[in-house]
């Protein structure tokens, strides 16, 4: 198995005789062939046993080490992936690399936890890259690259790239692998890698003897956070066991030195507990609070015994540097002065127990803090709830279910099913929430007696149910995709409650009659990919969302009620990409379901060029006309809009060096209120510089300065995102 990766084609396998160190090669008696494992029955064919002398040119390579038909590049067996991999991000997107106990083989896989966010309709990306520091890799003889991937059921695209010695980038995209939620092998024939259209052209051939970097990228399928029906895309995938196969591959020079060294080093360990952590220091200056220096750190302990594993995080949040100690004249004594200090806060932010691969149908059970991410319409990403979740696969059906315990008898339960049926990819989701509150009464008079029972009495205050069913079908060799989503939300409020103490709600007054509302949602879409022109994509969506479709765990409730609820609308988007050039045009129109005199019409267009001397350049503009007046009965937030807005933005991303990236975004908003005749402009400049001193040491500086045409519209207070300067240092170990 160290020298061959069997497929269904004939393949020549070379095994160096020097591997048989205890065998007298001058007097062979027999050759034995055997099998091991638990994969059942099978058949292979063998032919033409030969003893060979290295070919011309191979003797010199043979001096540097042994060769194989199969070389493991990375097994991802480390508690901290940032020891080896750099993180690259585009636009406003972010990526975090974690070690995961959801594995194909071994003790760890690498988890890519990502957020794709952009104002440009052609989408965004994040990437994890191994980058050569000194010695390049020798992949001569490799015919295939293979990698195990466990997707998250998203429509995003997985992209694998090689960068050779002269800087040419060779890539291949897979738009199906992330739609699956089971472990699947991505097989990449090297002869199918294509020169990236954004890459500088040199000798136009893959220099496998000098591989300078390889990269795993997650690409957004298109749309932006401002595009109707497309929210910020959040997800996580796992990758495991990256290897190459072919003939006469160097087992020494094909493997990155950082990876081979890490496999020889023991991580911080106490018994069978492995430790890693993070230290983070931030300097922030904002007009509302002037300068502050914050300090944060955490230690993560990971342990595994057979199929069971556990993780716990201890976090320490120290005082702001200026508050760590103080001098108080009033506390001065004859012997000197008194310095008063404050204690830092110790937090146990995360405690999880995992049971992995308990059966072929049960991938993982998690007890403790759980992370749930179903969709923007049902359960958006929330971390910190405590409960239990389970996930697994039965044939082509993937299931996930969870239960969350809230105060008293309150709870949330949900389930998601993904399966394939006659070419359709179907996802069904259901989430139910119920809240109870205590009856605050020391005693009550009834039937002439005083009830002095100390038993806690509870009554239900509210409940919420949401279900969605989504189906998608690719047609005509994946060039046409049809899809739709049906949703239903029912909300029932039985009584008021006093939530002065949010963790101890007190039953107020029963509502007569109870508030019982429901709403439906329908979204239908069609997408055309490369139908008439290479790189040409067209998207159309129709949506109908009732005013009362406002599920409890919807993504960003306040903005959801405005952008995704209470409307009937159409959206069409066109994107063209060619040799690094990108252009897009989007039109969105809608009427409010609550009152069709309120509407919104929006144009969004952009042009860009990615890869110009390591520069990504783009200009995009949004033109919007909107009228709306509404008060949400779930949040109590009122909307009052009557405005014309034009937003223009320039985007620059410069890859100054392999370890240094610079972002620059000037932005201008021209705003007109037709009802009052008020016209003004807001202007801002944003910049960010990221520098990786090492893979696990990141230094970042960013700033934003904003000029508001009307000071009354300037936000005050947290999150200090309109005028600020921030620098931070992040060290992972």
Secondary structure in CASP SS format (residue, H / E / C, confidence):
PFRMAT SS
TARGET T0000
AUTHOR 0000-0000-0000
METHOD secondary structure of the structure
MODEL  1
X C 1.00
X C 1.00
X C 1.00
X C 1.00
X C 1.00
X C 1.00
X C 1.00
X C 1.00
X C 1.00
X C 1.00
X C 1.00
X C 1.00
X C 1.00
X C 1.00
X C 1.00
X C 1.00
X H 1.00
X H 1.00
X H 1.00
X C 1.00
X C 1.00
X C 1.00
X C 1.00
X C 1.00
X C 1.00
X C 1.00
X C 1.00
X C 1.00
X C 1.00
X C 1.00
X C 1.00
X C 1.00
X C 1.00
X C 1.00
X C 1.00
X C 1.00
X C 1.00
X C 1.00
X C 1.00
X C 1.00
X C 1.00
X C 1.00
X C 1.00
X C 1.00
X C 1.00
X C 1.00
X C 1.00
X C 1.00
X C 1.00
X C 1.00
X C 1.00
X C 1.00
X C 1.00
X C 1.00
X C 1.00
X C 1.00
X C 1.00
X H 1.00
X H 1.00
X H 1.00
X H 1.00
X H 1.00
X C 1.00
X C 1.00
X C 1.00
X C 1.00
X E 1.00
X E 1.00
X E 1.00
X E 1.00
X E 1.00
X E 1.00
X E 1.00
X E 1.00
X C 1.00
X C 1.00
X C 1.00
X C 1.00
X C 1.00
X C 1.00
X H 1.00
X H 1.00
X H 1.00
X C 1.00
X C 1.00
X E 1.00
X E 1.00
X E 1.00
X E 1.00
X C 1.00
X C 1.00
X C 1.00
X C 1.00
X E 1.00
X E 1.00
X E 1.00
X E 1.00
X E 1.00
X E 1.00
X E 1.00
X C 1.00
X C 1.00
X C 1.00
X C 1.00
X C 1.00
X C 1.00
X C 1.00
X C 1.00
X E 1.00
X E 1.00
X E 1.00
X E 1.00
X E 1.00
X E 1.00
X E 1.00
X E 1.00
X C 1.00
X C 1.00
X C 1.00
X C 1.00
X C 1.00
X C 1.00
X C 1.00
X C 1.00
X E 1.00
X E 1.00
X E 1.00
X E 1.00
X E 1.00
X E 1.00
X E 1.00
X C 1.00
X C 1.00
X C 1.00
X C 1.00
X C 1.00
X E 1.00
X C 1.00
X C 1.00
X C 1.00
X C 1.00
X E 1.00
X E 1.00
X E 1.00
X E 1.00
X E 1.00
X E 1.00
X E 1.00
X E 1.00
X E 1.00
X C 1.00
X C 1.00
X C 1.00
X C 1.00
X C 1.00
X C 1.00
X E 1.00
X E 1.00
X E 1.00
X E 1.00
X E 1.00
X E 1.00
X E 1.00
X E 1.00
X C 1.00
X C 1.00
X C 1.00
X C 1.00
X E 1.00
X E 1.00
X E 1.00
X E 1.00
X E 1.00
X E 1.00
X C 1.00
X C 1.00
X H 1.00
X H 1.00
X H 1.00
X C 1.00
X C 1.00
X C 1.00
X E 1.00
X E 1.00
X E 1.00
X E 1.00
X E 1.00
X E 1.00
X E 1.00
X H 1.00
X H 1.00
X H 1.00
X C 1.00
X E 1.00
X E 1.00
X C 1.00
X C 1.00
X C 1.00
X C 1.00
X C 1.00
X C 1.00
X C 1.00
X C 1.00
X C 1.00
X C 1.00
X C 1.00
X C 1.00
X H 1.00
X H 1.00
X H 1.00
X E 1.00
X E 1.00
X E 1.00
X E 1.00
X E 1.00
X E 1.00
X E 1.00
X E 1.00
X E 1.00
X C 1.00
X C 1.00
X C 1.00
X C 1.00
X C 1.00
X C 1.00
X C 1.00
X C 1.00
X C 1.00
X C 1.00
X C 1.00
X C 1.00
X C 1.00
X E 1.00
X E 1.00
X E 1.00
X E 1.00
X E 1.00
X E 1.00
X E 1.00
X E 1.00
X E 1.00
X E 1.00
X E 1.00
X E 1.00
X E 1.00
X E 1.00
X E 1.00
X E 1.00
X E 1.00
X E 1.00
X C 1.00
X C 1.00
X C 1.00
X C 1.00
X C 1.00
X C 1.00
X H 1.00
X H 1.00
X H 1.00
X H 1.00
X H 1.00
X H 1.00
X H 1.00
X H 1.00
X C 1.00
X C 1.00
X C 1.00
X E 1.00
X E 1.00
X E 1.00
X C 1.00
X C 1.00
X E 1.00
X E 1.00
X E 1.00
X E 1.00
X E 1.00
X E 1.00
X E 1.00
X E 1.00
X E 1.00
X E 1.00
X E 1.00
X E 1.00
X E 1.00
X E 1.00
X C 1.00
X C 1.00
X C 1.00
X E 1.00
X E 1.00
X E 1.00
X E 1.00
X E 1.00
X E 1.00
X E 1.00
X E 1.00
X E 1.00
X E 1.00
X E 1.00
X E 1.00
X E 1.00
X E 1.00
X E 1.00
X E 1.00
X C 1.00
X C 1.00
X E 1.00
X E 1.00
X E 1.00
X E 1.00
X E 1.00
X E 1.00
X E 1.00
X E 1.00
X E 1.00
X E 1.00
X C 1.00
X C 1.00
X C 1.00
X H 1.00
X H 1.00
X H 1.00
X C 1.00
X E 1.00
X E 1.00
X E 1.00
X C 1.00
X H 1.00
X H 1.00
X H 1.00
X C 1.00
X E 1.00
X C 1.00
X C 1.00
X E 1.00
X C 1.00
X C 1.00
X E 1.00
X E 1.00
X E 1.00
X C 1.00
X C 1.00
X C 1.00
X E 1.00
X E 1.00
X E 1.00
X E 1.00
X E 1.00
X E 1.00
X E 1.00
X E 1.00
X E 1.00
X E 1.00
X E 1.00
X E 1.00
X E 1.00
X E 1.00
X E 1.00
X C 1.00
X C 1.00
X E 1.00
X E 1.00
X E 1.00
X E 1.00
X E 1.00
X E 1.00
X E 1.00
X E 1.00
X E 1.00
X E 1.00
X E 1.00
X C 1.00
X C 1.00
X E 1.00
X C 1.00
X C 1.00
X C 1.00
X E 1.00
X C 1.00
X C 1.00
X E 1.00
X E 1.00
X E 1.00
X E 1.00
X E 1.00
X E 1.00
X E 1.00
X E 1.00
X E 1.00
X E 1.00
X E 1.00
X E 1.00
X E 1.00
X C 1.00
X C 1.00
X E 1.00
X E 1.00
X E 1.00
X E 1.00
X E 1.00
X E 1.00
X E 1.00
X E 1.00
X E 1.00
X C 1.00
X C 1.00
X C 1.00
X C 1.00
X C 1.00
X E 1.00
X E 1.00
X E 1.00
X E 1.00
X E 1.00
X E 1.00
X E 1.00
X E 1.00
X E 1.00
X E 1.00
X E 1.00
X C 1.00
X C 1.00
X E 1.00
X E 1.00
X E 1.00
X E 1.00
X E 1.00
X E 1.00
X E 1.00
X E 1.00
X E 1.00
X E 1.00
X E 1.00
X E 1.00
X E 1.00
X E 1.00
X E 1.00
X C 1.00
X C 1.00
X C 1.00
X C 1.00
X C 1.00
X E 1.00
X E 1.00
X E 1.00
X C 1.00
X C 1.00
X E 1.00
X E 1.00
X E 1.00
X C 1.00
X C 1.00
X C 1.00
X C 1.00
X C 1.00
X C 1.00
X E 1.00
X E 1.00
X E 1.00
X E 1.00
X E 1.00
X E 1.00
X E 1.00
X E 1.00
X E 1.00
X E 1.00
X E 1.00
X E 1.00
X E 1.00
X E 1.00
X E 1.00
X E 1.00
X E 1.00
X E 1.00
X C 1.00
X C 1.00
X C 1.00
X C 1.00
X E 1.00
X E 1.00
X E 1.00
X E 1.00
X E 1.00
X E 1.00
X E 1.00
X E 1.00
X E 1.00
X E 1.00
X E 1.00
X E 1.00
X E 1.00
X E 1.00
X E 1.00
X E 1.00
X E 1.00
X E 1.00
X E 1.00
X C 1.00
X C 1.00
X C 1.00
X C 1.00
X C 1.00
X C 1.00
X C 1.00
X E 1.00
X E 1.00
X E 1.00
X E 1.00
X E 1.00
X E 1.00
X E 1.00
X E 1.00
X E 1.00
X E 1.00
X E 1.00
X E 1.00
X E 1.00
X E 1.00
X E 1.00
X E 1.00
X E 1.00
X E 1.00
X E 1.00
X E 1.00
X E 1.00
X E 1.00
X E 1.00
X E 1.00
X C 1.00
X C 1.00
X C 1.00
X C 1.00
X C 1.00
X C 1.00
X E 1.00
X E 1.00
X E 1.00
X E 1.00
X E 1.00
X E 1.00
X E 1.00
X E 1.00
X E 1.00
X E 1.00
X C 1.00
X C 1.00
X C 1.00
X C 1.00
X C 1.00
X C 1.00
X C 1.00
X C 1.00
X C 1.00
X C 1.00
X C 1.00
X H 1.00
X H 1.00
X H 1.00
X H 1.00
X H 1.00
X H 1.00
X H 1.00
X C 1.00
X C 1.00
X C 1.00
X E 1.00
X E 1.00
X E 1.00
X E 1.00
X E 1.00
X E 1.00
X E 1.00
X E 1.00
X E 1.00
X E 1.00
X E 1.00
X E 1.00
X C 1.00
X C 1.00
X E 1.00
X E 1.00
X E 1.00
X E 1.00
X E 1.00
X E 1.00
X E 1.00
X E 1.00
X E 1.00
X E 1.00
X E 1.00
X C 1.00
X C 1.00
X C 1.00
X C 1.00
X C 1.00
X C 1.00
X C 1.00
X E 1.00
X E 1.00
X E 1.00
X E 1.00
X E 1.00
X E 1.00
X E 1.00
X E 1.00
X E 1.00
X E 1.00
X E 1.00
X E 1.00
X E 1.00
X E 1.00
X C 1.00
X C 1.00
X E 1.00
X E 1.00
X E 1.00
X E 1.00
X E 1.00
X E 1.00
X E 1.00
X E 1.00
X E 1.00
X E 1.00
X E 1.00
X E 1.00
X E 1.00
X E 1.00
X E 1.00
X E 1.00
X E 1.00
X C 1.00
X C 1.00
X C 1.00
X C 1.00
X C 1.00
X C 1.00
X E 1.00
X E 1.00
X E 1.00
X E 1.00
X E 1.00
X E 1.00
X E 1.00
X E 1.00
X E 1.00
X E 1.00
X E 1.00
X E 1.00
X E 1.00
X E 1.00
X E 1.00
X E 1.00
X E 1.00
X E 1.00
X E 1.00
X E 1.00
X C 1.00
X C 1.00
X E 1.00
X E 1.00
X E 1.00
X E 1.00
X E 1.00
X E 1.00
X E 1.00
X E 1.00
X E 1.00
X E 1.00
X E 1.00
X E 1.00
X E 1.00
X E 1.00
X C 1.00
X C 1.00
X C 1.00
X C 1.00
X E 1.00
X E 1.00
X E 1.00
X E 1.00
X E 1.00
X E 1.00
X E 1.00
X E 1.00
X E 1.00
X E 1.00
X E 1.00
X E 1.00
X E 1.00
X E 1.00
X E 1.00
X E 1.00
X E 1.00
X C 1.00
X C 1.00
X E 1.00
X E 1.00
X E 1.00
X E 1.00
X E 1.00
X E 1.00
X E 1.00
X E 1.00
X E 1.00
X E 1.00
X E 1.00
X E 1.00
X C 1.00
X C 1.00
X H 1.00
X H 1.00
X H 1.00
X C 1.00
X C 1.00
X C 1.00
X C 1.00
X C 1.00
X C 1.00
X C 1.00
X C 1.00
X C 1.00
X C 1.00
X E 1.00
X E 1.00
X E 1.00
X E 1.00
X E 1.00
X E 1.00
X E 1.00
X E 1.00
X E 1.00
X C 1.00
END
